[in-house]
Amino acid sequence: MNEEILTPVLDWLDLAGVAIFALTGALVATKERQTFVTLAFFALVTGVGGGTVRDLLIGAPVFWITDPWVAAICLGVALFAWFTPTRWWEGKFLSIADGAGLAAYAVLGTAKALQYGVPPIPSVLMGVITGTVGGMLRDVLAGRPSILMRPELYVTAAALSASLTVAGTLAGIMNWWTWIAAALAGFALRLAAILLNLALPAYDERGQKAD
């Protein structure tokens, strides 16, 4: 896929990722019984946080400043969350939706970094940053324990999607197949972590005992 086609495809994927993450941010605010202004703010910060950091680091125009649809999508998602009952979002929905956004955004961030000439390993890191920073900001603003401080697989899932994106690109596999496979793999790992409580071993579980 040439650059002229790749750029708008990534832009559309960016908007899809914004919508998913904006929804998770707005839902956190609804669970805290906040005002609509707070819902909209949470939706915007969560939706654009990771992509903003990514664009600043790779020297790209910050996507939500140059694209008028981003703020509108965040506002629309906030309105949707505001007018829906909280019982719709009970259970593990919020975590699963966040996992979908995590995997998709990790792929997007990696692909965009590669497009801007970033080397493979830093591109993987850009994918991880894109997928995780929005959720981190959401949790900090809500006064919740950050997902990064929990043992369950989160960054690992983003890293898997980002790594597969780089691997597929270097192998010359068609972009669409690479992106779909990478996103599904990361989401599957995150979903398994949510449903089965999969986690990496913590430091004190590795047998590092004092003499």
The 8 nearest C-alpha neighbors of each residue, nearest first, counted from 0:
[[1, 5, 4, 2, 174, 173, 3, 175],
 [2, 0, 3, 4, 5, 6, 174, 114],
 [1, 3, 5, 4, 6, 0, 114, 7],
 [4, 2, 1, 5, 6, 7, 0, 8],
 [5, 3, 2, 1, 6, 7, 0, 8],
 [4, 6, 2, 8, 3, 7, 1, 0],
 [5, 7, 9, 8, 4, 3, 2, 10],
 [8, 6, 10, 9, 5, 4, 11, 3],
 [9, 7, 5, 11, 10, 6, 12, 4],
 [8, 10, 12, 6, 7, 11, 13, 5],
 [9, 11, 7, 13, 8, 12, 6, 14],
 [12, 10, 14, 8, 13, 9, 7, 15],
 [13, 11, 9, 15, 14, 10, 16, 8],
 [12, 14, 10, 16, 11, 15, 9, 17],
 [15, 13, 17, 11, 12, 16, 18, 10],
 [16, 14, 12, 18, 17, 13, 11, 19],
 [15, 17, 13, 19, 18, 14, 100, 104],
 [16, 18, 46, 14, 20, 15, 19, 21],
 [17, 19, 21, 15, 16, 20, 22, 14],
 [20, 18, 16, 22, 21, 100, 17, 15],
 [19, 21, 46, 23, 22, 17, 18, 45],
 [22, 20, 42, 46, 18, 24, 45, 23],
 [21, 23, 25, 19, 20, 24, 76, 26],
 [24, 22, 20, 26, 21, 25, 93, 97],
 [25, 23, 42, 41, 21, 27, 22, 45],
 [24, 26, 38, 42, 22, 28, 27, 23],
 [27, 25, 29, 23, 28, 24, 22, 30],
 [26, 28, 30, 24, 25, 29, 23, 31],
 [27, 29, 31, 25, 26, 38, 30, 33],
 [30, 28, 32, 26, 31, 27, 33, 25],
 [29, 31, 27, 32, 28, 26, 85, 33],
 [30, 32, 28, 29, 33, 27, 141, 26],
 [33, 31, 29, 30, 28, 34, 27, 38],
 [32, 34, 28, 31, 29, 37, 35, 38],
 [35, 33, 37, 36, 38, 32, 28, 29],
 [34, 36, 38, 37, 39, 33, 81, 77],
 [37, 35, 39, 34, 38, 40, 33, 41],
 [36, 38, 40, 34, 35, 39, 33, 41],
 [39, 37, 25, 35, 41, 28, 36, 40],
 [38, 40, 42, 36, 77, 37, 41, 74],
 [39, 41, 37, 43, 42, 38, 44, 36],
 [42, 40, 24, 38, 44, 43, 39, 25],
 [41, 43, 21, 24, 25, 39, 45, 40],
 [44, 42, 46, 40, 73, 41, 45, 47],
 [45, 43, 41, 48, 46, 47, 42, 40],
 [46, 44, 133, 42, 24, 21, 48, 43],
 [45, 47, 21, 17, 20, 43, 44, 42],
 [46, 48, 50, 44, 45, 51, 49, 43],
 [49, 47, 133, 51, 44, 45, 50, 132],
 [50, 48, 129, 132, 133, 52, 51, 47],
 [49, 51, 53, 129, 47, 52, 48, 54],
 [50, 52, 54, 48, 53, 49, 61, 47],
 [51, 53, 55, 49, 50, 54, 56, 48],
 [54, 52, 50, 56, 51, 55, 125, 129],
 [55, 53, 59, 51, 57, 61, 56, 52],
 [54, 56, 52, 58, 53, 57, 51, 59],
 [57, 55, 53, 54, 58, 52, 59, 125],
 [56, 58, 54, 59, 55, 53, 112, 115],
 [59, 57, 55, 56, 54, 60, 115, 53],
 [58, 60, 54, 57, 61, 55, 115, 56],
 [61, 59, 62, 54, 58, 65, 55, 64],
 [62, 60, 54, 64, 51, 63, 59, 55],
 [61, 63, 65, 64, 60, 66, 51, 54],
 [62, 64, 66, 69, 65, 61, 67, 47],
 [65, 63, 62, 66, 61, 67, 60, 69],
 [64, 66, 62, 63, 67, 61, 60, 69],
 [65, 67, 63, 68, 64, 62, 69, 70],
 [68, 66, 69, 65, 70, 63, 71, 64],
 [67, 69, 71, 66, 70, 72, 63, 14],
 [68, 70, 72, 71, 63, 67, 66, 73],
 [71, 69, 73, 72, 68, 74, 67, 43],
 [72, 70, 74, 68, 69, 73, 75, 67],
 [71, 73, 75, 69, 74, 70, 68, 76],
 [72, 74, 70, 76, 43, 75, 71, 42],
 [75, 73, 77, 71, 72, 76, 39, 70],
 [74, 76, 72, 78, 77, 73, 71, 79],
 [77, 75, 79, 73, 78, 74, 22, 72],
 [76, 78, 74, 80, 39, 75, 79, 25],
 [79, 77, 81, 75, 76, 80, 74, 82],
 [78, 80, 76, 77, 81, 82, 75, 83],
 [79, 81, 77, 83, 78, 82, 76, 25],
 [82, 80, 78, 79, 83, 77, 35, 29],
 [81, 83, 79, 80, 78, 84, 77, 85],
 [84, 82, 80, 81, 79, 85, 87, 86],
 [85, 83, 86, 87, 82, 88, 80, 81],
 [84, 86, 87, 88, 83, 89, 30, 29],
 [87, 85, 89, 88, 84, 83, 90, 30],
 [88, 86, 85, 84, 89, 83, 92, 90],
 [87, 89, 86, 85, 92, 93, 90, 26],
 [88, 90, 86, 87, 92, 91, 85, 93],
 [91, 89, 92, 88, 93, 94, 86, 87],
 [90, 92, 94, 93, 95, 89, 193, 88],
 [93, 91, 95, 94, 90, 88, 96, 89],
 [92, 94, 96, 95, 91, 97, 23, 88],
 [93, 95, 97, 91, 92, 96, 98, 193],
 [96, 94, 98, 92, 97, 93, 91, 99],
 [97, 95, 99, 93, 98, 94, 92, 100],
 [96, 98, 94, 100, 95, 99, 101, 93],
 [99, 97, 101, 95, 96, 100, 189, 186],
 [100, 98, 96, 101, 97, 102, 186, 103],
 [99, 101, 97, 103, 98, 19, 102, 16],
 [100, 102, 130, 98, 104, 99, 103, 97],
 [103, 101, 182, 185, 105, 186, 99, 104],
 [104, 102, 100, 182, 106, 105, 101, 99],
 [103, 105, 130, 107, 106, 101, 102, 16],
 [106, 104, 126, 130, 102, 108, 107, 127],
 [107, 105, 109, 103, 161, 104, 108, 160],
 [106, 108, 104, 110, 105, 109, 111, 103],
 [109, 107, 126, 105, 111, 129, 110, 106],
 [108, 110, 126, 122, 112, 106, 107, 111],
 [111, 109, 113, 107, 112, 108, 106, 114],
 [110, 112, 114, 108, 113, 109, 107, 115],
 [111, 113, 109, 115, 122, 114, 117, 110],
 [114, 112, 117, 116, 110, 115, 111, 122],
 [113, 115, 111, 112, 116, 110, 117, 2],
 [116, 114, 112, 113, 117, 111, 57, 59],
 [115, 117, 113, 114, 118, 112, 57, 111],
 [116, 118, 113, 112, 115, 122, 121, 119],
 [119, 117, 121, 120, 122, 116, 113, 112],
 [120, 118, 122, 121, 165, 123, 117, 113],
 [119, 121, 123, 122, 118, 124, 165, 162],
 [122, 120, 124, 123, 119, 118, 125, 117],
 [123, 121, 125, 119, 109, 120, 112, 124],
 [122, 124, 161, 126, 120, 121, 125, 109],
 [123, 125, 121, 127, 126, 122, 128, 120],
 [126, 124, 122, 128, 123, 127, 108, 109],
 [125, 127, 105, 108, 109, 123, 129, 124],
 [126, 128, 124, 130, 157, 125, 105, 129],
 [129, 127, 125, 131, 126, 130, 132, 49],
 [130, 128, 49, 126, 50, 108, 127, 105],
 [129, 131, 101, 105, 104, 127, 128, 49],
 [130, 132, 128, 134, 133, 129, 127, 135],
 [133, 131, 49, 135, 134, 128, 48, 129],
 [134, 132, 45, 48, 49, 136, 135, 131],
 [135, 133, 137, 136, 132, 131, 45, 138],
 [134, 136, 132, 138, 133, 137, 145, 139],
 [137, 135, 139, 133, 134, 138, 140, 132],
 [136, 138, 134, 140, 135, 139, 45, 24],
 [137, 139, 143, 141, 135, 145, 136, 140],
 [138, 140, 142, 136, 141, 137, 143, 135],
 [141, 139, 137, 142, 138, 136, 143, 41],
 [140, 142, 138, 143, 139, 137, 27, 28],
 [143, 141, 139, 140, 138, 144, 145, 137],
 [142, 144, 138, 141, 139, 145, 140, 137],
 [145, 143, 146, 138, 142, 148, 139, 149],
 [146, 144, 147, 138, 148, 135, 143, 139],
 [145, 147, 148, 149, 144, 135, 153, 138],
 [148, 146, 145, 149, 153, 154, 135, 150],
 [149, 147, 146, 145, 150, 144, 151, 135],
 [148, 150, 146, 147, 151, 145, 144, 152],
 [149, 151, 198, 199, 152, 148, 201, 200],
 [152, 150, 198, 149, 197, 192, 153, 196],
 [151, 153, 198, 155, 192, 154, 156, 189],
 [154, 152, 155, 156, 151, 189, 157, 147],
 [153, 155, 157, 156, 158, 152, 127, 131],
 [154, 156, 158, 153, 157, 152, 159, 185],
 [157, 155, 185, 159, 153, 154, 158, 189],
 [156, 158, 154, 160, 127, 159, 155, 105],
 [159, 157, 155, 161, 156, 160, 127, 162],
 [158, 160, 156, 162, 157, 161, 185, 163],
 [159, 161, 181, 185, 157, 163, 158, 162],
 [160, 162, 123, 158, 164, 106, 126, 159],
 [163, 161, 159, 165, 164, 160, 123, 158],
 [164, 162, 166, 181, 160, 165, 161, 167],
 [163, 165, 161, 167, 162, 166, 181, 177],
 [164, 166, 168, 162, 163, 167, 169, 119],
 [167, 165, 163, 169, 168, 164, 162, 170],
 [168, 166, 170, 164, 172, 177, 169, 165],
 [167, 169, 165, 171, 170, 166, 172, 164],
 [168, 170, 166, 171, 167, 165, 172, 119],
 [171, 169, 167, 168, 172, 166, 165, 173],
 [170, 172, 168, 169, 167, 173, 174, 166],
 [171, 173, 167, 170, 168, 174, 177, 176],
 [174, 172, 176, 175, 177, 171, 0, 168],
 [175, 173, 177, 176, 178, 172, 0, 168],
 [174, 176, 178, 177, 173, 179, 172, 180],
 [177, 175, 179, 178, 174, 173, 180, 172],
 [176, 178, 174, 180, 167, 175, 179, 164],
 [179, 177, 181, 175, 176, 180, 182, 174],
 [178, 180, 182, 176, 181, 177, 183, 175],
 [179, 181, 183, 177, 182, 178, 176, 184],
 [182, 180, 160, 178, 184, 163, 179, 183],
 [183, 181, 102, 179, 103, 185, 184, 180],
 [182, 184, 186, 180, 181, 185, 187, 179],
 [185, 183, 187, 181, 182, 186, 180, 188],
 [184, 186, 156, 160, 102, 188, 182, 187],
 [185, 187, 189, 183, 102, 188, 184, 99],
 [188, 186, 190, 184, 185, 189, 183, 191],
 [187, 189, 191, 185, 186, 190, 156, 192],
 [188, 190, 192, 186, 191, 187, 156, 98],
 [191, 189, 187, 193, 192, 188, 186, 194],
 [190, 192, 188, 194, 193, 189, 195, 187],
 [191, 193, 197, 196, 189, 190, 195, 194],
 [194, 192, 190, 191, 196, 195, 189, 197],
 [193, 195, 191, 192, 196, 190, 197, 91],
 [194, 196, 192, 197, 191, 193, 190, 198],
 [197, 195, 192, 193, 194, 198, 151, 191],
 [198, 196, 192, 195, 151, 152, 191, 199],
 [199, 197, 151, 152, 150, 196, 200, 192],
 [198, 200, 150, 201, 151, 152, 197, 155],
 [201, 199, 204, 198, 202, 205, 150, 203],
 [200, 202, 204, 203, 199, 150, 205, 198],
 [201, 203, 204, 205, 200, 207, 206, 199],
 [202, 204, 205, 201, 207, 206, 208, 200],
 [205, 203, 201, 202, 206, 200, 207, 208],
 [206, 204, 207, 203, 202, 200, 201, 208],
 [205, 207, 208, 204, 203, 202, 209, 201],
 [208, 206, 205, 203, 209, 202, 204, 210],
 [207, 209, 206, 210, 203, 205, 204, 202],
 [210, 208, 207, 206, 203, 205, 202, 204],
 [209, 208, 207, 206, 203, 205, 204, 202]]
